[in-house]
Amino acid sequence: MDTALNIANRYELKELELNALLEITQAINENLPEDSLYKIYNFTLRANLKLGKLMLLVQEAGHWEEKLSFGTKMNYADEVKSANQLVNKRQILFHEDLVDSPFDEFEVAIPVFHKNELLATVFLGGVANTGEKELIENHLNFIQALTNIIMVAIENKKMARERLQQEVLAKEMEIAKKVQQLLFPKSLPENDNFTIDAHYSPHHTVGGDYYDWLSIDENKKIVCIADVSGKGVPAALLMSNFQASLRTLMRKTTDLEEVIHDLNLQVFESANGENFITCFIALIDLKEKRLTYVNAGHNPPFLVSSDGKIEKLEKGTLVLGALREIPFLEIGTTAIEKPQTLLLYTDGLTEAFNEDEEEFGPERVMEILSKYISVTPNMILTAILDEINKFIGKRALSDDITLLACQYHV
């Protein structure tokens, strides 16, 4: 009679286990969310296997989180980190293994691995009073298998979600890169009295560097360089809006004070005060023999005269977009008496580091310029790029590098 009852109990248990596995498999195939899988897991163990207590700890981003708990005597929120000490071996731990740990109210701890990675630990109680070792072992084997199926399914969900996020990010970067490339001028002038050469070295991510030039008329030329805070599509779109605004404003007026106030307001409203743009804008008037400029928080460009004089162009205002109204503004002017070269650059140049954590700095740029006073813009940029490559060695760039050299004379 007892044998027949035991066989019936075992059969009933196996039937419950099989039904539970089918239910879990169906839930996974239906792509139910993680919370639903945990609820099914919880119900299966509590309703079908009559466990007295259970706690499920899951590894999340390098730390333990309690996903399920019932029937426990204490709150394990501050103790879950101790779980790592219990599962350094791939084996089921019984009560005698848990006596000197915070988890001594449990009778069993089952580590759940996927390949070599520990995903979870499930703690069980209320099973030892069944009186049948074989029945307990059957419970444990099933719970271990069930937990493994659940955790691997949830881990796969996380990996799929991460892949999707990476694909979205990659697509955004591709869009941002195309937008940025469209912003750069398709051609640069190379005339007897006005020549420009430019270079852009992208970092691993798409930054917000931008350079441009604009011919107002035969004698008036605009050169500009800018850098927007942030990366990706938002930065590219903000810079696109900046370029469109700049070109529209400069065709209406060459008053840099009016232009910079309007640009600041448009950047502030477009970015809601969350991003800003540093920029340098210069108006080169070959007829009036005058360079007028404004530096809005950008790295000061270098103005090199044919007699060897090197000047930093620093006058201007704050970054654009930080405040609705610019608190101060100083327009810079300088006479064009001799052939001049204007070097514009972004902070990726001066803030590049070598393997000894030394910064390239503006002083090294000035040293290069002092050696190449009367050469072409192309030769100046080539010399700078050669020096920066030697300087950083095997270290990768930490930011985009954008250069624009403009040479002109009257």
Contacts in CASP RR format, 6 or more apart in sequence:
PFRMAT RR
TARGET T0000
AUTHOR 0000-0000-0000
METHOD contacts of the structure
MODEL  1
MDTALNIANRYELKELELNALLEITQAINENLPEDSLYKIYNFTLRANLK
LGKLMLLVQEAGHWEEKLSFGTKMNYADEVKSANQLVNKRQILFHEDLVD
SPFDEFEVAIPVFHKNELLATVFLGGVANTGEKELIENHLNFIQALTNII
MVAIENKKMARERLQQEVLAKEMEIAKKVQQLLFPKSLPENDNFTIDAHY
SPHHTVGGDYYDWLSIDENKKIVCIADVSGKGVPAALLMSNFQASLRTLM
RKTTDLEEVIHDLNLQVFESANGENFITCFIALIDLKEKRLTYVNAGHNP
PFLVSSDGKIEKLEKGTLVLGALREIPFLEIGTTAIEKPQTLLLYTDGLT
EAFNEDEEEFGPERVMEILSKYISVTPNMILTAILDEINKFIGKRALSDD
ITLLACQYHV
6 132 0 8 1.000
9 135 0 8 1.000
10 135 0 8 1.000
10 138 0 8 1.000
13 135 0 8 1.000
13 138 0 8 1.000
13 139 0 8 1.000
14 138 0 8 1.000
16 48 0 8 1.000
16 49 0 8 1.000
17 48 0 8 1.000
17 142 0 8 1.000
17 146 0 8 1.000
19 48 0 8 1.000
20 44 0 8 1.000
20 48 0 8 1.000
20 142 0 8 1.000
20 146 0 8 1.000
21 145 0 8 1.000
21 146 0 8 1.000
21 149 0 8 1.000
23 40 0 8 1.000
23 44 0 8 1.000
24 37 0 8 1.000
24 40 0 8 1.000
24 41 0 8 1.000
24 44 0 8 1.000
24 146 0 8 1.000
24 149 0 8 1.000
24 150 0 8 1.000
25 149 0 8 1.000
27 36 0 8 1.000
27 37 0 8 1.000
27 40 0 8 1.000
28 37 0 8 1.000
28 149 0 8 1.000
28 153 0 8 1.000
32 40 0 8 1.000
34 154 0 8 1.000
34 157 0 8 1.000
37 150 0 8 1.000
37 153 0 8 1.000
37 154 0 8 1.000
38 56 0 8 1.000
38 67 0 8 1.000
38 68 0 8 1.000
38 150 0 8 1.000
41 56 0 8 1.000
41 68 0 8 1.000
41 146 0 8 1.000
41 147 0 8 1.000
41 150 0 8 1.000
42 54 0 8 1.000
42 68 0 8 1.000
42 70 0 8 1.000
44 146 0 8 1.000
45 51 0 8 1.000
45 54 0 8 1.000
45 143 0 8 1.000
45 146 0 8 1.000
46 54 0 8 1.000
46 70 0 8 1.000
49 139 0 8 1.000
49 142 0 8 1.000
49 143 0 8 1.000
51 124 0 8 1.000
51 125 0 8 1.000
51 126 0 8 1.000
51 127 0 8 1.000
52 70 0 8 1.000
52 71 0 8 1.000
52 125 0 8 1.000
52 126 0 8 1.000
52 127 0 8 1.000
53 70 0 8 1.000
53 71 0 8 1.000
53 72 0 8 1.000
53 105 0 8 1.000
53 106 0 8 1.000
53 123 0 8 1.000
53 124 0 8 1.000
53 125 0 8 1.000
53 126 0 8 1.000
54 68 0 8 1.000
54 69 0 8 1.000
54 70 0 8 1.000
54 71 0 8 1.000
54 122 0 8 1.000
54 123 0 8 1.000
54 124 0 8 1.000
54 125 0 8 1.000
55 66 0 8 1.000
55 68 0 8 1.000
55 69 0 8 1.000
55 72 0 8 1.000
55 76 0 8 1.000
55 106 0 8 1.000
55 122 0 8 1.000
55 123 0 8 1.000
56 66 0 8 1.000
56 67 0 8 1.000
56 68 0 8 1.000
56 69 0 8 1.000
56 120 0 8 1.000
56 121 0 8 1.000
56 122 0 8 1.000
56 123 0 8 1.000
56 147 0 8 1.000
57 64 0 8 1.000
57 65 0 8 1.000
57 66 0 8 1.000
57 67 0 8 1.000
57 76 0 8 1.000
57 80 0 8 1.000
57 83 0 8 1.000
57 120 0 8 1.000
57 121 0 8 1.000
57 122 0 8 1.000
57 123 0 8 1.000
58 64 0 8 1.000
58 65 0 8 1.000
58 67 0 8 1.000
58 119 0 8 1.000
58 120 0 8 1.000
58 151 0 8 1.000
58 154 0 8 1.000
59 65 0 8 1.000
59 117 0 8 1.000
59 118 0 8 1.000
59 119 0 8 1.000
59 120 0 8 1.000
63 81 0 8 1.000
64 80 0 8 1.000
64 81 0 8 1.000
64 83 0 8 1.000
64 84 0 8 1.000
65 80 0 8 1.000
66 76 0 8 1.000
66 77 0 8 1.000
66 80 0 8 1.000
67 120 0 8 1.000
69 76 0 8 1.000
72 105 0 8 1.000
73 105 0 8 1.000
74 105 0 8 1.000
76 102 0 8 1.000
76 103 0 8 1.000
79 102 0 8 1.000
79 103 0 8 1.000
82 101 0 8 1.000
82 102 0 8 1.000
82 103 0 8 1.000
83 103 0 8 1.000
83 121 0 8 1.000
85 101 0 8 1.000
86 93 0 8 1.000
86 97 0 8 1.000
86 98 0 8 1.000
86 101 0 8 1.000
86 103 0 8 1.000
86 109 0 8 1.000
86 111 0 8 1.000
86 121 0 8 1.000
87 93 0 8 1.000
87 109 0 8 1.000
87 111 0 8 1.000
87 118 0 8 1.000
87 121 0 8 1.000
90 111 0 8 1.000
90 113 0 8 1.000
91 111 0 8 1.000
92 108 0 8 1.000
92 109 0 8 1.000
92 110 0 8 1.000
92 111 0 8 1.000
92 140 0 8 1.000
92 144 0 8 1.000
93 108 0 8 1.000
93 109 0 8 1.000
93 110 0 8 1.000
94 107 0 8 1.000
94 108 0 8 1.000
95 104 0 8 1.000
95 106 0 8 1.000
95 107 0 8 1.000
95 108 0 8 1.000
95 128 0 8 1.000
97 109 0 8 1.000
98 104 0 8 1.000
98 106 0 8 1.000
98 107 0 8 1.000
98 109 0 8 1.000
103 109 0 8 1.000
103 123 0 8 1.000
105 125 0 8 1.000
106 123 0 8 1.000
106 124 0 8 1.000
106 125 0 8 1.000
107 124 0 8 1.000
107 125 0 8 1.000
107 126 0 8 1.000
107 127 0 8 1.000
107 128 0 8 1.000
108 123 0 8 1.000
108 124 0 8 1.000
108 125 0 8 1.000
108 127 0 8 1.000
108 140 0 8 1.000
109 121 0 8 1.000
109 122 0 8 1.000
109 123 0 8 1.000
109 124 0 8 1.000
110 121 0 8 1.000
110 122 0 8 1.000
110 123 0 8 1.000
110 124 0 8 1.000
110 140 0 8 1.000
110 143 0 8 1.000
110 144 0 8 1.000
110 147 0 8 1.000
111 118 0 8 1.000
111 120 0 8 1.000
111 121 0 8 1.000
112 118 0 8 1.000
112 119 0 8 1.000
112 120 0 8 1.000
112 121 0 8 1.000
112 122 0 8 1.000
112 144 0 8 1.000
112 147 0 8 1.000
112 148 0 8 1.000
112 151 0 8 1.000
113 119 0 8 1.000
113 148 0 8 1.000
114 148 0 8 1.000
114 151 0 8 1.000
114 152 0 8 1.000
114 155 0 8 1.000
119 151 0 8 1.000
119 152 0 8 1.000
119 155 0 8 1.000
120 147 0 8 1.000
120 151 0 8 1.000
122 143 0 8 1.000
122 144 0 8 1.000
122 147 0 8 1.000
124 140 0 8 1.000
124 143 0 8 1.000
127 136 0 8 1.000
127 139 0 8 1.000
127 140 0 8 1.000
128 136 0 8 1.000
130 136 0 8 1.000
130 139 0 8 1.000
172 232 0 8 1.000
172 233 0 8 1.000
173 205 0 8 1.000
173 206 0 8 1.000
173 232 0 8 1.000
175 233 0 8 1.000
175 236 0 8 1.000
176 206 0 8 1.000
176 207 0 8 1.000
176 231 0 8 1.000
176 232 0 8 1.000
176 233 0 8 1.000
176 235 0 8 1.000
176 236 0 8 1.000
177 202 0 8 1.000
177 206 0 8 1.000
177 236 0 8 1.000
179 233 0 8 1.000
179 236 0 8 1.000
179 237 0 8 1.000
179 239 0 8 1.000
179 240 0 8 1.000
180 206 0 8 1.000
180 207 0 8 1.000
180 208 0 8 1.000
180 209 0 8 1.000
180 210 0 8 1.000
180 236 0 8 1.000
180 239 0 8 1.000
182 240 0 8 1.000
183 210 0 8 1.000
183 212 0 8 1.000
183 236 0 8 1.000
183 239 0 8 1.000
183 240 0 8 1.000
183 243 0 8 1.000
184 198 0 8 1.000
184 200 0 8 1.000
184 210 0 8 1.000
184 211 0 8 1.000
184 212 0 8 1.000
185 198 0 8 1.000
185 211 0 8 1.000
185 212 0 8 1.000
185 213 0 8 1.000
188 195 0 8 1.000
188 196 0 8 1.000
188 197 0 8 1.000
188 198 0 8 1.000
188 213 0 8 1.000
189 195 0 8 1.000
189 196 0 8 1.000
189 213 0 8 1.000
189 215 0 8 1.000
189 221 0 8 1.000
190 196 0 8 1.000
193 286 0 8 1.000
193 408 0 8 1.000
193 409 0 8 1.000
193 410 0 8 1.000
194 221 0 8 1.000
194 284 0 8 1.000
194 286 0 8 1.000
194 406 0 8 1.000
194 407 0 8 1.000
194 408 0 8 1.000
195 376 0 8 1.000
195 377 0 8 1.000
195 406 0 8 1.000
195 407 0 8 1.000
195 408 0 8 1.000
196 213 0 8 1.000
196 223 0 8 1.000
196 377 0 8 1.000
196 404 0 8 1.000
196 405 0 8 1.000
196 406 0 8 1.000
196 407 0 8 1.000
197 376 0 8 1.000
197 377 0 8 1.000
197 378 0 8 1.000
197 380 0 8 1.000
197 381 0 8 1.000
197 404 0 8 1.000
197 405 0 8 1.000
198 211 0 8 1.000
198 381 0 8 1.000
198 402 0 8 1.000
198 403 0 8 1.000
198 404 0 8 1.000
198 405 0 8 1.000
199 381 0 8 1.000
199 385 0 8 1.000
199 401 0 8 1.000
199 402 0 8 1.000
199 403 0 8 1.000
199 404 0 8 1.000
200 209 0 8 1.000
200 211 0 8 1.000
200 400 0 8 1.000
200 401 0 8 1.000
200 402 0 8 1.000
200 403 0 8 1.000
201 385 0 8 1.000
201 397 0 8 1.000
201 400 0 8 1.000
201 401 0 8 1.000
201 402 0 8 1.000
202 400 0 8 1.000
203 397 0 8 1.000
203 398 0 8 1.000
203 399 0 8 1.000
203 400 0 8 1.000
204 396 0 8 1.000
205 231 0 8 1.000
205 232 0 8 1.000
206 231 0 8 1.000
206 232 0 8 1.000
206 235 0 8 1.000
206 236 0 8 1.000
207 228 0 8 1.000
207 230 0 8 1.000
207 231 0 8 1.000
207 232 0 8 1.000
207 235 0 8 1.000
207 236 0 8 1.000
207 399 0 8 1.000
207 400 0 8 1.000
208 226 0 8 1.000
208 227 0 8 1.000
208 228 0 8 1.000
208 230 0 8 1.000
208 231 0 8 1.000
208 232 0 8 1.000
208 235 0 8 1.000
208 236 0 8 1.000
208 239 0 8 1.000
208 400 0 8 1.000
209 225 0 8 1.000
209 226 0 8 1.000
209 227 0 8 1.000
209 346 0 8 1.000
209 400 0 8 1.000
209 401 0 8 1.000
209 402 0 8 1.000
210 224 0 8 1.000
210 225 0 8 1.000
210 226 0 8 1.000
210 227 0 8 1.000
210 228 0 8 1.000
210 239 0 8 1.000
210 242 0 8 1.000
210 243 0 8 1.000
210 402 0 8 1.000
211 223 0 8 1.000
211 224 0 8 1.000
211 225 0 8 1.000
211 226 0 8 1.000
211 344 0 8 1.000
211 402 0 8 1.000
211 404 0 8 1.000
212 222 0 8 1.000
212 223 0 8 1.000
212 224 0 8 1.000
212 225 0 8 1.000
212 243 0 8 1.000
212 246 0 8 1.000
212 247 0 8 1.000
213 221 0 8 1.000
213 222 0 8 1.000
213 223 0 8 1.000
213 224 0 8 1.000
213 404 0 8 1.000
213 406 0 8 1.000
214 221 0 8 1.000
214 222 0 8 1.000
214 224 0 8 1.000
214 246 0 8 1.000
214 247 0 8 1.000
214 250 0 8 1.000
215 221 0 8 1.000
215 222 0 8 1.000
216 222 0 8 1.000
216 250 0 8 1.000
216 251 0 8 1.000
216 254 0 8 1.000
216 283 0 8 1.000
219 285 0 8 1.000
219 286 0 8 1.000
219 287 0 8 1.000
219 288 0 8 1.000
220 254 0 8 1.000
220 283 0 8 1.000
220 284 0 8 1.000
220 285 0 8 1.000
220 286 0 8 1.000
220 287 0 8 1.000
221 283 0 8 1.000
221 284 0 8 1.000
221 286 0 8 1.000
221 408 0 8 1.000
222 250 0 8 1.000
222 281 0 8 1.000
222 282 0 8 1.000
222 283 0 8 1.000
222 284 0 8 1.000
223 281 0 8 1.000
223 282 0 8 1.000
223 284 0 8 1.000
223 342 0 8 1.000
223 344 0 8 1.000
223 404 0 8 1.000
223 406 0 8 1.000
224 246 0 8 1.000
224 279 0 8 1.000
224 280 0 8 1.000
224 281 0 8 1.000
224 282 0 8 1.000
224 344 0 8 1.000
225 279 0 8 1.000
225 280 0 8 1.000
225 298 0 8 1.000
225 301 0 8 1.000
225 344 0 8 1.000
225 345 0 8 1.000
225 346 0 8 1.000
225 402 0 8 1.000
225 404 0 8 1.000
226 239 0 8 1.000
226 242 0 8 1.000
226 277 0 8 1.000
226 278 0 8 1.000
226 279 0 8 1.000
226 280 0 8 1.000
226 298 0 8 1.000
227 277 0 8 1.000
227 278 0 8 1.000
227 279 0 8 1.000
227 298 0 8 1.000
227 346 0 8 1.000
227 347 0 8 1.000
227 402 0 8 1.000
228 235 0 8 1.000
228 238 0 8 1.000
228 239 0 8 1.000
228 242 0 8 1.000
228 275 0 8 1.000
228 276 0 8 1.000
228 277 0 8 1.000
229 235 0 8 1.000
229 275 0 8 1.000
229 276 0 8 1.000
229 277 0 8 1.000
230 275 0 8 1.000
234 275 0 8 1.000
235 275 0 8 1.000
238 267 0 8 1.000
238 270 0 8 1.000
238 271 0 8 1.000
238 275 0 8 1.000
238 277 0 8 1.000
239 277 0 8 1.000
241 266 0 8 1.000
241 267 0 8 1.000
241 270 0 8 1.000
242 263 0 8 1.000
242 266 0 8 1.000
242 267 0 8 1.000
242 277 0 8 1.000
242 279 0 8 1.000
242 320 0 8 1.000
245 262 0 8 1.000
245 263 0 8 1.000
245 266 0 8 1.000
246 259 0 8 1.000
246 263 0 8 1.000
246 281 0 8 1.000
249 258 0 8 1.000
249 259 0 8 1.000
249 262 0 8 1.000
249 263 0 8 1.000
250 259 0 8 1.000
253 259 0 8 1.000
254 283 0 8 1.000
256 281 0 8 1.000
256 283 0 8 1.000
256 292 0 8 1.000
256 293 0 8 1.000
256 294 0 8 1.000
256 331 0 8 1.000
257 294 0 8 1.000
257 329 0 8 1.000
257 331 0 8 1.000
259 281 0 8 1.000
260 281 0 8 1.000
260 294 0 8 1.000
260 296 0 8 1.000
260 316 0 8 1.000
260 317 0 8 1.000
260 320 0 8 1.000
260 326 0 8 1.000
260 329 0 8 1.000
261 326 0 8 1.000
261 329 0 8 1.000
263 279 0 8 1.000
263 320 0 8 1.000
264 296 0 8 1.000
264 317 0 8 1.000
264 320 0 8 1.000
264 321 0 8 1.000
264 323 0 8 1.000
264 325 0 8 1.000
264 326 0 8 1.000
265 324 0 8 1.000
267 275 0 8 1.000
267 276 0 8 1.000
267 277 0 8 1.000
267 320 0 8 1.000
267 321 0 8 1.000
268 320 0 8 1.000
268 321 0 8 1.000
268 322 0 8 1.000
268 323 0 8 1.000
268 324 0 8 1.000
271 321 0 8 1.000
273 321 0 8 1.000
273 322 0 8 1.000
275 321 0 8 1.000
276 319 0 8 1.000
276 320 0 8 1.000
276 321 0 8 1.000
276 322 0 8 1.000
277 296 0 8 1.000
277 319 0 8 1.000
277 320 0 8 1.000
277 321 0 8 1.000
278 296 0 8 1.000
278 297 0 8 1.000
278 298 0 8 1.000
278 299 0 8 1.000
278 319 0 8 1.000
278 320 0 8 1.000
279 296 0 8 1.000
279 297 0 8 1.000
279 298 0 8 1.000
279 320 0 8 1.000
280 293 0 8 1.000
280 294 0 8 1.000
280 295 0 8 1.000
280 296 0 8 1.000
280 298 0 8 1.000
280 299 0 8 1.000
280 300 0 8 1.000
280 301 0 8 1.000
280 313 0 8 1.000
280 344 0 8 1.000
281 293 0 8 1.000
281 294 0 8 1.000
281 296 0 8 1.000
282 291 0 8 1.000
282 292 0 8 1.000
282 293 0 8 1.000
282 301 0 8 1.000
282 313 0 8 1.000
282 342 0 8 1.000
283 291 0 8 1.000
283 292 0 8 1.000
283 293 0 8 1.000
284 291 0 8 1.000
284 336 0 8 1.000
284 342 0 8 1.000
284 406 0 8 1.000
284 408 0 8 1.000
285 291 0 8 1.000
285 292 0 8 1.000
285 336 0 8 1.000
286 336 0 8 1.000
286 408 0 8 1.000
286 410 0 8 1.000
287 410 0 8 1.000
289 335 0 8 1.000
289 336 0 8 1.000
289 337 0 8 1.000
289 410 0 8 1.000
290 333 0 8 1.000
290 334 0 8 1.000
290 335 0 8 1.000
290 336 0 8 1.000
291 303 0 8 1.000
291 333 0 8 1.000
291 334 0 8 1.000
291 335 0 8 1.000
291 336 0 8 1.000
291 340 0 8 1.000
291 342 0 8 1.000
292 331 0 8 1.000
292 332 0 8 1.000
292 333 0 8 1.000
293 313 0 8 1.000
293 315 0 8 1.000
293 316 0 8 1.000
293 331 0 8 1.000
293 332 0 8 1.000
293 333 0 8 1.000
294 315 0 8 1.000
294 316 0 8 1.000
294 317 0 8 1.000
294 329 0 8 1.000
294 331 0 8 1.000
294 332 0 8 1.000
295 301 0 8 1.000
295 313 0 8 1.000
295 314 0 8 1.000
295 315 0 8 1.000
295 316 0 8 1.000
295 317 0 8 1.000
296 316 0 8 1.000
296 317 0 8 1.000
296 318 0 8 1.000
296 319 0 8 1.000
296 320 0 8 1.000
297 316 0 8 1.000
297 317 0 8 1.000
297 318 0 8 1.000
297 319 0 8 1.000
298 346 0 8 1.000
299 345 0 8 1.000
299 346 0 8 1.000
299 347 0 8 1.000
299 349 0 8 1.000
299 350 0 8 1.000
299 362 0 8 1.000
300 312 0 8 1.000
300 313 0 8 1.000
300 314 0 8 1.000
300 362 0 8 1.000
301 312 0 8 1.000
301 313 0 8 1.000
301 342 0 8 1.000
301 343 0 8 1.000
301 344 0 8 1.000
301 345 0 8 1.000
302 310 0 8 1.000
302 311 0 8 1.000
302 312 0 8 1.000
302 313 0 8 1.000
302 342 0 8 1.000
302 343 0 8 1.000
302 365 0 8 1.000
302 366 0 8 1.000
302 369 0 8 1.000
303 310 0 8 1.000
303 311 0 8 1.000
303 312 0 8 1.000
303 313 0 8 1.000
303 334 0 8 1.000
303 340 0 8 1.000
303 341 0 8 1.000
303 342 0 8 1.000
304 310 0 8 1.000
304 311 0 8 1.000
304 340 0 8 1.000
304 341 0 8 1.000
304 342 0 8 1.000
304 343 0 8 1.000
304 369 0 8 1.000
304 373 0 8 1.000
305 311 0 8 1.000
305 337 0 8 1.000
305 338 0 8 1.000
305 339 0 8 1.000
305 340 0 8 1.000
306 338 0 8 1.000
306 339 0 8 1.000
306 340 0 8 1.000
306 373 0 8 1.000
306 374 0 8 1.000
307 338 0 8 1.000
308 370 0 8 1.000
308 373 0 8 1.000
310 366 0 8 1.000
310 369 0 8 1.000
310 370 0 8 1.000
311 334 0 8 1.000
312 362 0 8 1.000
313 332 0 8 1.000
313 334 0 8 1.000
313 342 0 8 1.000
315 330 0 8 1.000
315 331 0 8 1.000
315 332 0 8 1.000
316 329 0 8 1.000
316 330 0 8 1.000
316 331 0 8 1.000
316 332 0 8 1.000
317 326 0 8 1.000
317 327 0 8 1.000
317 328 0 8 1.000
317 329 0 8 1.000
317 330 0 8 1.000
318 326 0 8 1.000
318 327 0 8 1.000
318 328 0 8 1.000
336 408 0 8 1.000
336 409 0 8 1.000
336 410 0 8 1.000
338 409 0 8 1.000
339 374 0 8 1.000
339 407 0 8 1.000
339 408 0 8 1.000
339 409 0 8 1.000
340 407 0 8 1.000
340 408 0 8 1.000
340 409 0 8 1.000
341 369 0 8 1.000
341 373 0 8 1.000
341 377 0 8 1.000
341 380 0 8 1.000
341 405 0 8 1.000
341 406 0 8 1.000
341 407 0 8 1.000
342 405 0 8 1.000
342 406 0 8 1.000
342 407 0 8 1.000
342 408 0 8 1.000
343 365 0 8 1.000
343 369 0 8 1.000
343 380 0 8 1.000
343 403 0 8 1.000
343 404 0 8 1.000
343 405 0 8 1.000
344 403 0 8 1.000
344 404 0 8 1.000
344 405 0 8 1.000
344 406 0 8 1.000
345 365 0 8 1.000
345 401 0 8 1.000
345 402 0 8 1.000
345 403 0 8 1.000
345 404 0 8 1.000
346 399 0 8 1.000
346 400 0 8 1.000
346 401 0 8 1.000
346 402 0 8 1.000
347 399 0 8 1.000
348 397 0 8 1.000
348 398 0 8 1.000
348 399 0 8 1.000
348 400 0 8 1.000
348 401 0 8 1.000
348 402 0 8 1.000
349 360 0 8 1.000
349 361 0 8 1.000
349 365 0 8 1.000
349 384 0 8 1.000
349 388 0 8 1.000
349 401 0 8 1.000
349 403 0 8 1.000
350 359 0 8 1.000
350 360 0 8 1.000
350 361 0 8 1.000
350 362 0 8 1.000
350 365 0 8 1.000
351 359 0 8 1.000
351 360 0 8 1.000
351 361 0 8 1.000
351 398 0 8 1.000
351 399 0 8 1.000
352 359 0 8 1.000
352 360 0 8 1.000
352 388 0 8 1.000
352 391 0 8 1.000
352 392 0 8 1.000
352 397 0 8 1.000
352 398 0 8 1.000
352 399 0 8 1.000
352 401 0 8 1.000
353 359 0 8 1.000
353 360 0 8 1.000
353 392 0 8 1.000
353 395 0 8 1.000
353 398 0 8 1.000
354 360 0 8 1.000
354 391 0 8 1.000
354 392 0 8 1.000
354 393 0 8 1.000
354 395 0 8 1.000
355 392 0 8 1.000
355 393 0 8 1.000
355 394 0 8 1.000
355 395 0 8 1.000
360 388 0 8 1.000
360 391 0 8 1.000
360 392 0 8 1.000
364 387 0 8 1.000
364 391 0 8 1.000
365 384 0 8 1.000
368 380 0 8 1.000
368 383 0 8 1.000
368 384 0 8 1.000
368 387 0 8 1.000
369 380 0 8 1.000
371 383 0 8 1.000
372 379 0 8 1.000
372 380 0 8 1.000
372 383 0 8 1.000
375 383 0 8 1.000
376 407 0 8 1.000
377 405 0 8 1.000
377 406 0 8 1.000
377 407 0 8 1.000
378 405 0 8 1.000
380 405 0 8 1.000
381 403 0 8 1.000
381 405 0 8 1.000
384 403 0 8 1.000
385 403 0 8 1.000
388 401 0 8 1.000
END
